[in-house]
Amino acid sequence: MKYLAIFLLYCMVECVVNVVLMDTIDEKYKIFTRNVCENNRTINEEMNDCFQKSSQVVLDLTNYCINRVQPSAMGNVVNFFELACKDKYAYIKYYICMSAYELDTKFKEQMKWSPDIIACFKEVAKKYG
């Protein structure tokens, strides 16, 4: 009986975690589709130009996760996002891959964008906004 109670508690926790995680991913996917999928390739390429100014750690991790999730994108962010716009599951796998690394506080610190990268994104958004 004790093991059954522990098992049921584990199952309940697992269900709650999955529901919360999926809600988070669904919300992020909605934002992704609104900001990326509904725009043309030109704005996405310009946003990618800003992104390419990121640290080598961020670029390497992004490339790794893209190749792991969708090798046909050949590590190209714009190509991958075009595929992810059509395939929510690809986006979910990418999000999970990136999130696994964000749990490491040292790594998360290295993933922060510099003010010039943020300014670049804002400039592109203003241009097309």
DSSP file (Angstrom, degrees, kcal/mol; ACC not computed):
  #  RESIDUE AA STRUCTURE BP1 BP2  ACC     N-H-->O    O-->H-N    N-H-->O    O-->H-N    TCO  KAPPA ALPHA  PHI   PSI    X-CA   Y-CA   Z-CA
    1    1 A M     >        0   0    0      0, 0.0     4,-2.2     0, 0.0     5,-0.2   0.000 360.0 360.0 360.0 -39.9    0.0    0.0    0.0
    2    2 A K  H  >  +     0   0    0      1,-0.2     4,-2.1     2,-0.2     5,-0.1   0.909 360.0  47.7 -60.1 -43.2    2.9    2.4    0.9
    3    3 A Y  H  > S+     0   0    0      1,-0.2     4,-2.7     2,-0.2    -1,-0.2   0.850 108.6  54.4 -69.5 -34.0    4.4    1.9   -2.6
    4    4 A L  H  > S+     0   0    0      2,-0.2     4,-2.8     1,-0.2    -1,-0.2   0.921 108.6  48.9 -63.8 -43.2    1.1    2.4   -4.3
    5    5 A A  H  X S+     0   0    0     -4,-2.2     4,-2.4     2,-0.2    -2,-0.2   0.912 112.5  47.9 -62.8 -42.8    0.7    5.8   -2.5
    6    6 A I  H  X S+     0   0    0     -4,-2.1     4,-2.5     2,-0.2    -2,-0.2   0.915 112.5  49.4 -63.3 -43.2    4.2    6.8   -3.5
    7    7 A F  H  X S+     0   0    0     -4,-2.7     4,-2.5     2,-0.2    -2,-0.2   0.920 111.7  48.0 -62.5 -44.6    3.6    5.8   -7.1
    8    8 A L  H  X S+     0   0    0     -4,-2.8     4,-2.3     2,-0.2    -1,-0.2   0.896 111.2  50.7 -64.6 -39.9    0.3    7.7   -7.2
    9    9 A L  H  X S+     0   0    0     -4,-2.4     4,-2.5     2,-0.2    -1,-0.2   0.925 110.5  49.8 -61.9 -44.2    2.0   10.8   -5.7
   10   10 A Y  H  X S+     0   0    0     -4,-2.5     4,-2.8     1,-0.2    -2,-0.2   0.925 110.4  50.2 -58.9 -45.7    4.8   10.5   -8.3
   11   11 A C  H  X S+     0   0    0     -4,-2.5     4,-2.3     1,-0.2    -1,-0.2   0.894 110.4  49.7 -62.0 -40.5    2.2   10.3  -11.1
   12   12 A M  H  X S+     0   0    0     -4,-2.3     4,-2.3     2,-0.2    -1,-0.2   0.931 112.5  46.7 -65.0 -44.9    0.3   13.3   -9.8
   13   13 A V  H  X S+     0   0    0     -4,-2.5     4,-2.7     1,-0.2     5,-0.2   0.925 112.1  51.3 -61.7 -44.6    3.5   15.4   -9.6
   14   14 A E  H  X S+     0   0    0     -4,-2.8     4,-2.4     1,-0.2    -1,-0.2   0.899 110.2  49.3 -60.1 -42.2    4.5   14.2  -13.1
   15   15 A C  H  X S+     0   0    0     -4,-2.3     4,-2.4     2,-0.2    -1,-0.2   0.920 111.8  47.9 -64.1 -44.6    1.1   15.2  -14.5
   16   16 A V  H  X S+     0   0    0     -4,-2.3     4,-2.6     2,-0.2     5,-0.2   0.928 112.3  49.3 -62.8 -45.5    1.2   18.7  -12.9
   17   17 A V  H  X S+     0   0    0     -4,-2.7     4,-2.8     1,-0.2     5,-0.2   0.919 112.0  48.7 -60.1 -44.6    4.8   19.3  -14.2
   18   18 A N  H  X S+     0   0    0     -4,-2.4     4,-2.7    -5,-0.2    -1,-0.2   0.900 111.6  48.9 -64.1 -40.8    3.8   18.2  -17.7
   19   19 A V  H  X S+     0   0    0     -4,-2.4     4,-2.4     2,-0.2    -2,-0.2   0.937 114.2  45.3 -64.7 -46.3    0.7   20.4  -17.8
   20   20 A V  H  X S+     0   0    0     -4,-2.6     4,-2.2     2,-0.2    -2,-0.2   0.926 114.8  48.3 -62.9 -45.2    2.7   23.5  -16.5
   21   21 A L  H  X S+     0   0    0     -4,-2.8     4,-2.6    -5,-0.2    -2,-0.2   0.917 112.3  48.2 -62.3 -43.9    5.6   22.8  -19.0
   22   22 A M  H  X S+     0   0    0     -4,-2.7     4,-3.1     2,-0.2    -1,-0.2   0.885 109.5  52.8 -66.9 -37.2    3.2   22.4  -21.9
   23   23 A D  H  X S+     0   0    0     -4,-2.4     4,-2.3     2,-0.2    -1,-0.2   0.922 111.3  47.4 -61.1 -42.4    1.3   25.6  -21.0
   24   24 A T  H  X S+     0   0    0     -4,-2.2     4,-2.5     2,-0.2    -2,-0.2   0.932 114.3  45.8 -63.0 -46.6    4.7   27.4  -21.0
   25   25 A I  H  X S+     0   0    0     -4,-2.6     4,-2.7     2,-0.2    -2,-0.2   0.912 111.7  51.9 -65.0 -42.5    5.7   25.9  -24.3
   26   26 A D  H  X S+     0   0    0     -4,-3.1     4,-2.1     2,-0.2    -1,-0.2   0.915 111.3  47.5 -60.1 -42.6    2.3   26.6  -25.9
   27   27 A E  H  X S+     0   0    0     -4,-2.3     4,-2.0     1,-0.2    -2,-0.2   0.922 113.1  47.8 -65.3 -43.4    2.5   30.3  -24.8
   28   28 A K  H  X S+     0   0    0     -4,-2.5     4,-2.7     1,-0.2    -2,-0.2   0.872 110.3  52.9 -64.7 -36.6    6.0   30.6  -26.1
   29   29 A Y  H  X S+     0   0    0     -4,-2.7     4,-3.0     2,-0.2     5,-0.2   0.890 106.9  52.2 -66.8 -38.2    5.0   28.9  -29.4
   30   30 A K  H  X S+     0   0    0     -4,-2.1     4,-2.2     2,-0.2    -2,-0.2   0.929 112.3  45.4 -61.2 -44.3    2.1   31.5  -29.8
   31   31 A I  H  X S+     0   0    0     -4,-2.0     4,-2.6     2,-0.2     5,-0.3   0.919 113.0  51.6 -63.6 -43.4    4.6   34.3  -29.3
   32   32 A F  H  X>S+     0   0    0     -4,-2.7     4,-3.2     1,-0.2     5,-1.0   0.935 111.3  45.9 -58.2 -49.4    7.0   32.6  -31.7
   33   33 A T  I  <>S+     0   0    0     -4,-3.0     5,-1.7     3,-0.2    -1,-0.2   0.889 114.0  49.2 -65.0 -37.9    4.4   32.2  -34.4
   34   34 A R  I  <5S+     0   0    0     -4,-2.2    -1,-0.2    -5,-0.2    -2,-0.2   0.909 121.9  33.2 -66.6 -41.1    3.2   35.8  -34.0
   35   35 A N  I  <5S+     0   0    0     -4,-2.6    -2,-0.2    -5,-0.2    -3,-0.2   0.795 135.7  17.9 -87.9 -29.6    6.7   37.3  -34.1
   36   36 A V  I ><5S+     0   0    0     -4,-3.2     3,-1.1    -5,-0.3    -3,-0.2   0.836 122.9  45.8-109.2 -52.8    8.4   34.9  -36.6
   37   37 A C  I 3 <S+     0   0    0     -5,-1.0    -3,-0.2     1,-0.3    -4,-0.1   0.820 110.9  52.4 -70.0 -31.5    5.9   32.9  -38.6
   38   38 A E  T 3 <S+     0   0    0     -5,-1.7    -1,-0.3     2,-0.1     2,-0.2   0.515 100.6  77.0 -84.6  -3.3    3.7   35.8  -39.5
   39   39 A N  S <  S-     0   0    0     -3,-1.1     2,-0.1    -6,-0.2    -3,-0.0  -0.606  87.0-102.5-101.1 165.3    6.6   37.9  -40.8
   40   40 A N     >  -     0   0    0     -2,-0.2     4,-1.6     1,-0.1     3,-0.3  -0.332  34.0-103.4 -83.3 169.8    8.3   37.6  -44.1
   41   41 A R  H  > S+     0   0    0      1,-0.2     4,-2.6     2,-0.2     5,-0.2   0.809 115.5  64.4 -63.1 -31.1   11.7   36.0  -44.6
   42   42 A T  H  > S+     0   0    0      2,-0.2     4,-2.3     1,-0.2    -1,-0.2   0.940 104.2  43.9 -61.0 -48.6   13.4   39.4  -44.9
   43   43 A I  H  > S+     0   0    0     -3,-0.3     4,-2.6     1,-0.2    -1,-0.2   0.898 113.7  52.1 -64.3 -38.1   12.6   40.5  -41.4
   44   44 A N  H  X S+     0   0    0     -4,-1.6     4,-2.2     1,-0.2    -1,-0.2   0.885 109.4  49.4 -65.3 -37.3   13.7   37.0  -40.1
   45   45 A E  H  X S+     0   0    0     -4,-2.6     4,-1.9     2,-0.2    -1,-0.2   0.891 111.6  48.7 -67.7 -38.5   17.0   37.3  -42.0
   46   46 A E  H  X S+     0   0    0     -4,-2.3     4,-1.5     2,-0.2    -2,-0.2   0.896 111.3  49.5 -68.0 -38.9   17.6   40.7  -40.5
   47   47 A M  H  X S+     0   0    0     -4,-2.6     4,-2.5     1,-0.2    -2,-0.2   0.888 109.1  53.5 -63.5 -38.2   16.7   39.4  -37.0
   48   48 A N  H  X S+     0   0    0     -4,-2.2     4,-2.4     1,-0.2    -2,-0.2   0.874 102.3  57.6 -64.6 -36.7   19.1   36.6  -37.7
   49   49 A D  H  < S+     0   0    0     -4,-1.9     4,-0.3     2,-0.2    -1,-0.2   0.904 109.5  45.5 -59.2 -40.1   21.9   39.1  -38.5
   50   50 A C  H >< S+     0   0    0     -4,-1.5     3,-1.7     1,-0.2    -2,-0.2   0.933 111.4  52.3 -65.5 -45.5   21.3   40.6  -35.0
   51   51 A F  H >< S+     0   0    0     -4,-2.5     3,-2.3     1,-0.3    -2,-0.2   0.849  97.1  66.6 -60.4 -35.2   21.3   37.1  -33.5
   52   52 A Q  T 3< S+     0   0    0     -4,-2.4    -1,-0.3     1,-0.3    -2,-0.2   0.625  88.4  68.5 -64.9 -11.5   24.6   36.2  -35.2
   53   53 A K  T <  S+     0   0    0     -3,-1.7    -1,-0.3    -4,-0.3    -2,-0.2   0.459  80.2 112.2 -82.9  -1.3   26.3   38.9  -33.0
   54   54 A S  S <  S-     0   0    0     -3,-2.3    59,-0.1     1,-0.1    57,-0.1  -0.104  82.3 -77.6 -65.6 168.1   25.6   36.6  -29.9
   55   55 A S     >  -     0   0    0     55,-0.2     4,-2.3    57,-0.2     5,-0.2  -0.238  40.8-111.7 -64.0 157.4   28.4   34.9  -28.0
   56   56 A Q  H  > S+     0   0    0      1,-0.2     4,-2.9     2,-0.2     5,-0.2   0.834 118.0  59.9 -60.5 -32.7   30.0   31.8  -29.5
   57   57 A V  H  > S+     0   0    0      2,-0.2     4,-2.4     1,-0.2    -1,-0.2   0.935 107.8  43.9 -60.7 -46.9   28.4   29.8  -26.7
   58   58 A V  H  > S+     0   0    0     52,-0.3     4,-2.7     2,-0.2     5,-0.2   0.922 114.7  48.8 -65.2 -45.0   24.9   30.9  -27.7
   59   59 A L  H  X S+     0   0    0     -4,-2.3     4,-2.4     1,-0.2    -2,-0.2   0.915 113.0  47.6 -62.3 -43.2   25.6   30.3  -31.4
   60   60 A D  H  X S+     0   0    0     -4,-2.9     4,-2.6     2,-0.2    -2,-0.2   0.917 113.7  46.9 -65.2 -43.5   27.1   26.8  -30.8
   61   61 A L  H  X S+     0   0    0     -4,-2.4     4,-2.9    -5,-0.2     5,-0.2   0.923 112.8  49.3 -65.5 -43.5   24.2   25.8  -28.6
   62   62 A T  H  X S+     0   0    0     -4,-2.7     4,-2.7     1,-0.2     5,-0.2   0.932 112.8  47.6 -60.3 -45.9   21.6   27.0  -31.0
   63   63 A N  H  X S+     0   0    0     -4,-2.4     4,-2.6    -5,-0.2     5,-0.2   0.914 112.4  50.1 -60.4 -44.2   23.4   25.2  -33.9
   64   64 A Y  H  X S+     0   0    0     -4,-2.6     4,-2.2     2,-0.2    -2,-0.2   0.943 113.2  44.7 -60.3 -49.4   23.6   22.0  -31.8
   65   65 A C  H  X S+     0   0    0     -4,-2.9     4,-2.3     2,-0.2     5,-0.3   0.893 113.4  50.2 -66.1 -39.6   19.9   22.1  -30.9
   66   66 A I  H  X S+     0   0    0     -4,-2.7     4,-3.5    -5,-0.2     7,-0.2   0.948 113.2  45.8 -62.7 -47.3   18.8   22.9  -34.4
   67   67 A N  H  < S+     0   0    0     -4,-2.6    -2,-0.2     1,-0.2    -1,-0.2   0.842 113.3  50.5 -65.2 -32.4   20.9   20.1  -35.8
   68   68 A R  H  < S+     0   0    0     -4,-2.2    -1,-0.2    -5,-0.2    -2,-0.2   0.897 120.6  33.9 -70.4 -40.1   19.6   17.7  -33.2
   69   69 A V  H  < S+     0   0    0     -4,-2.3    -2,-0.2     1,-0.2    -3,-0.2   0.901 138.8   8.8 -82.9 -44.4   16.0   18.6  -33.8
   70   70 A Q    ><  +     0   0    0     -4,-3.5     3,-2.2    -5,-0.3     5,-0.4  -0.672  59.3 179.9-144.2  81.5   16.0   19.2  -37.6
   71   71 A P  G >  S+     0   0    0      0, 0.0     3,-1.9     0, 0.0    -1,-0.1   0.782  79.6  69.6 -56.0 -28.7   19.2   18.3  -39.4
   72   72 A S  G 3  S+     0   0    0      1,-0.3    -5,-0.1     2,-0.1     8,-0.0   0.701  87.1  66.3 -66.1 -16.9   17.8   19.4  -42.7
   73   73 A A  G X  S-     0   0    0     -3,-2.2     3,-2.0    -7,-0.2    -1,-0.3   0.609  97.7-142.1 -76.9 -11.1   17.9   23.0  -41.5
   74   74 A M  T <   -     0   0    0     -3,-1.9    -2,-0.1     1,-0.3     3,-0.1   0.818  61.1 -61.8  53.8  37.5   21.7   22.7  -41.5
   75   75 A G  T 3  S+     0   0    0     -5,-0.4     2,-0.5     1,-0.2    -1,-0.3   0.467  99.1 140.2  74.5   0.4   22.1   24.8  -38.4
   76   76 A N    <>  -     0   0    0     -3,-2.0     4,-2.6     1,-0.2    -1,-0.2  -0.678  45.1-152.6 -83.5 122.0   20.6   27.8  -40.1
   77   77 A V  H  > S+     0   0    0     -2,-0.5     4,-2.9     1,-0.2     5,-0.2   0.909  94.1  49.0 -60.9 -45.6   18.2   29.7  -37.7
   78   78 A V  H  > S+     0   0    0      2,-0.2     4,-2.0     1,-0.2    -1,-0.2   0.927 113.1  47.3 -63.5 -45.0   16.0   31.1  -40.5
   79   79 A N  H  > S+     0   0    0     -6,-0.2     4,-1.8     1,-0.2    -1,-0.2   0.922 113.7  48.5 -61.1 -43.9   15.6   27.7  -42.2
   80   80 A F  H  X S+     0   0    0     -4,-2.6     4,-3.1    -7,-0.2     5,-0.2   0.934 109.6  51.1 -63.6 -45.0   14.8   26.1  -38.9
   81   81 A F  H  X S+     0   0    0     -4,-2.9     4,-1.8     1,-0.2    -1,-0.2   0.861 106.8  54.6 -63.8 -34.0   12.3   28.7  -37.9
   82   82 A E  H  X S+     0   0    0     -4,-2.0     4,-0.7    -5,-0.2    -1,-0.2   0.911 112.7  43.7 -62.5 -40.5   10.5   28.3  -41.2
   83   83 A L  H >X S+     0   0    0     -4,-1.8     4,-1.1     1,-0.2     3,-1.0   0.912 111.8  53.0 -68.4 -42.2   10.3   24.5  -40.5
   84   84 A A  H 3< S+     0   0    0     -4,-3.1     7,-0.3     1,-0.3    -2,-0.2   0.782  99.9  62.8 -66.2 -26.8    9.2   25.1  -36.9
   85   85 A C  H 3< S+     0   0    0     -4,-1.8    -1,-0.3    -5,-0.2    -2,-0.2   0.815 112.1  37.4 -64.9 -28.8    6.4   27.4  -38.1
   86   86 A K  H << S+     0   0    0     -3,-1.0     2,-0.4    -4,-0.7    -2,-0.2   0.619 121.5  46.4 -94.8 -16.4    4.9   24.4  -39.9
   87   87 A D    >X  -     0   0    0     -4,-1.1     4,-1.4     1,-0.1     3,-0.8  -0.836  56.6-175.2-136.2  95.2    5.8   21.9  -37.2
   88   88 A K  H 3> S+     0   0    0     -2,-0.4     4,-2.5     1,-0.3     5,-0.2   0.846  87.0  61.8 -58.0 -35.0    5.0   22.8  -33.6
   89   89 A Y  H 3> S+     0   0    0      1,-0.2     4,-2.4     2,-0.2    -1,-0.3   0.872 100.6  53.0 -62.0 -37.0    6.7   19.5  -32.4
   90   90 A A  H <> S+     0   0    0     -3,-0.8     4,-2.2     2,-0.2    -1,-0.2   0.913 109.6  49.1 -63.4 -41.9   10.0   20.7  -33.9
   91   91 A Y  H  X S+     0   0    0     -4,-1.4     4,-2.9    -7,-0.3    -2,-0.2   0.918 110.0  51.4 -62.4 -43.1    9.7   23.9  -31.9
   92   92 A I  H  X S+     0   0    0     -4,-2.5     4,-2.5     1,-0.2    -2,-0.2   0.919 110.1  48.3 -61.2 -44.8    8.9   22.0  -28.7
   93   93 A K  H  X S+     0   0    0     -4,-2.4     4,-2.2     2,-0.2    -1,-0.2   0.900 113.0  48.6 -63.7 -39.6   12.0   19.8  -29.2
   94   94 A Y  H  X S+     0   0    0     -4,-2.2     4,-2.7     2,-0.2     5,-0.2   0.932 111.1  50.1 -63.6 -46.4   14.1   22.9  -29.8
   95   95 A Y  H  X S+     0   0    0     -4,-2.9     4,-2.7     1,-0.2    -2,-0.2   0.904 111.6  48.2 -59.5 -43.4   12.7   24.6  -26.7
   96   96 A I  H  X S+     0   0    0     -4,-2.5     4,-1.9     2,-0.2    -1,-0.2   0.910 110.7  51.5 -65.2 -42.0   13.4   21.6  -24.5
   97   97 A C  H  X S+     0   0    0     -4,-2.2     4,-0.8     1,-0.2    -2,-0.2   0.942 114.8  42.0 -59.6 -48.8   16.9   21.3  -25.9
   98   98 A M  H >X S+     0   0    0     -4,-2.7     4,-1.4     1,-0.2     3,-0.7   0.899 112.0  55.1 -66.4 -40.6   17.7   25.0  -25.1
   99   99 A S  H 3X S+     0   0    0     -4,-2.7     4,-0.8     1,-0.2    -1,-0.2   0.836  97.8  63.2 -63.6 -33.7   15.9   24.9  -21.7
  100  100 A A  H 3< S+     0   0    0     -4,-1.9     3,-0.4     1,-0.2    -1,-0.2   0.870 107.9  42.6 -60.0 -36.0   18.0   22.0  -20.6
  101  101 A Y  H X< S+     0   0    0     -4,-0.8     3,-1.3    -3,-0.7    -1,-0.2   0.774 102.9  66.2 -81.4 -27.2   21.1   24.2  -20.8
  102  102 A E  H 3< S+     0   0    0     -4,-1.4    -1,-0.2     1,-0.3    -2,-0.2   0.649  85.2  74.0 -70.1 -13.5   19.5   27.2  -19.3
  103  103 A L  T 3< S+     0   0    0     -4,-0.8     2,-0.7    -3,-0.4    -1,-0.3   0.769  78.3  84.3 -69.3 -24.7   19.2   25.3  -16.0
  104  104 A D  S <> S-     0   0    0     -3,-1.3     4,-3.0    -4,-0.2     5,-0.2  -0.710  73.3-153.1 -80.7 115.3   22.9   25.8  -15.5
  105  105 A T  H  > S+     0   0    0     -2,-0.7     4,-1.9     1,-0.2    -1,-0.2   0.858  93.3  50.9 -62.5 -37.2   23.3   29.3  -13.9
  106  106 A K  H  > S+     0   0    0      2,-0.2     4,-1.3     1,-0.2    -1,-0.2   0.930 114.5  44.3 -63.6 -44.1   26.8   29.8  -15.3
  107  107 A F  H  > S+     0   0    0      1,-0.2     4,-1.0     2,-0.2     3,-0.3   0.912 109.8  55.1 -66.6 -42.5   25.6   28.9  -18.8
  108  108 A K  H >< S+     0   0    0     -4,-3.0     3,-0.6     1,-0.2     4,-0.4   0.879 104.5  55.1 -59.3 -37.9   22.5   31.0  -18.4
  109  109 A E  H >< S+     0   0    0     -4,-1.9     3,-1.0     1,-0.2    -1,-0.2   0.880 106.4  51.0 -61.7 -38.4   24.7   34.0  -17.6
  110  110 A Q  H 3< S+     0   0    0     -4,-1.3   -52,-0.3    -3,-0.3   -55,-0.2   0.676 102.2  63.0 -72.6 -17.4   26.6   33.5  -20.9
  111  111 A M  T << S+     0   0    0     -4,-1.0    -1,-0.2    -3,-0.6    -2,-0.2   0.536  76.1 113.3 -87.0  -6.3   23.4   33.3  -22.8
  112  112 A K    <   -     0   0    0     -3,-1.0     2,-0.3    -4,-0.4   -57,-0.2  -0.399  68.5-122.0 -68.5 141.9   22.4   36.9  -22.0
  113  113 A W        -     0   0    0     -2,-0.1    -1,-0.1   -59,-0.1    -2,-0.1  -0.603  22.3-121.3 -84.7 144.9   22.3   39.3  -24.9
  114  114 A S    >>  -     0   0    0     -2,-0.3     4,-2.1     1,-0.1     3,-0.5  -0.370  29.1-104.8 -77.2 161.7   24.4   42.4  -24.8
  115  115 A P  H 3> S+     0   0    0      0, 0.0     4,-2.5     0, 0.0     5,-0.2   0.832 120.3  56.2 -57.5 -33.7   22.8   45.9  -25.1
  116  116 A D  H 3> S+     0   0    0      2,-0.2     4,-1.8     1,-0.2     5,-0.1   0.857 107.3  48.5 -70.5 -32.4   24.0   46.2  -28.8
  117  117 A I  H <> S+     0   0    0     -3,-0.5     4,-2.4     2,-0.2    -1,-0.2   0.925 112.1  48.7 -69.7 -43.7   22.3   43.0  -29.8
  118  118 A I  H  X S+     0   0    0     -4,-2.1     4,-2.4     1,-0.2    -2,-0.2   0.912 111.0  50.8 -60.8 -42.5   19.1   44.1  -28.1
  119  119 A A  H  X S+     0   0    0     -4,-2.5     4,-2.4     2,-0.2    -1,-0.2   0.886 108.1  53.1 -61.7 -39.2   19.4   47.5  -29.8
  120  120 A C  H  X S+     0   0    0     -4,-1.8     4,-2.2     2,-0.2    -2,-0.2   0.934 109.7  47.4 -61.8 -47.2   19.8   45.7  -33.2
  121  121 A F  H  X S+     0   0    0     -4,-2.4     4,-2.6     1,-0.2    -2,-0.2   0.916 112.5  49.8 -59.8 -43.8   16.6   43.6  -32.6
  122  122 A K  H  X S+     0   0    0     -4,-2.4     4,-2.6     1,-0.2    -1,-0.2   0.888 108.8  52.7 -63.4 -39.1   14.7   46.8  -31.6
  123  123 A E  H  X S+     0   0    0     -4,-2.4     4,-2.2     2,-0.2    -1,-0.2   0.917 111.4  45.5 -63.5 -43.9   15.9   48.6  -34.7
  124  124 A V  H  X S+     0   0    0     -4,-2.2     4,-1.9     2,-0.2     5,-0.2   0.928 113.3  50.1 -65.0 -44.2   14.7   45.8  -37.0
  125  125 A A  H  X S+     0   0    0     -4,-2.6     4,-1.4     1,-0.2    -2,-0.2   0.898 111.7  48.4 -61.1 -40.7   11.4   45.6  -35.1
  126  126 A K  H  < S+     0   0    0     -4,-2.6    -1,-0.2     2,-0.2    -2,-0.2   0.890 108.1  55.3 -65.5 -39.9   11.0   49.4  -35.5
  127  127 A K  H  < S+     0   0    0     -4,-2.2    -1,-0.2     1,-0.2    -2,-0.2   0.874 122.7  26.7 -60.7 -39.0   11.8   49.2  -39.2
  128  128 A Y  H  <        0   0    0     -4,-1.9    -1,-0.2     1,-0.2    -2,-0.2   0.496 360.0 360.0-102.1  -5.9    9.1   46.6  -39.8
  129  129 A G     <        0   0    0     -4,-1.4    -1,-0.2    -5,-0.2    -2,-0.1   0.459 360.0 360.0 -75.1 360.0    6.8   47.6  -37.0
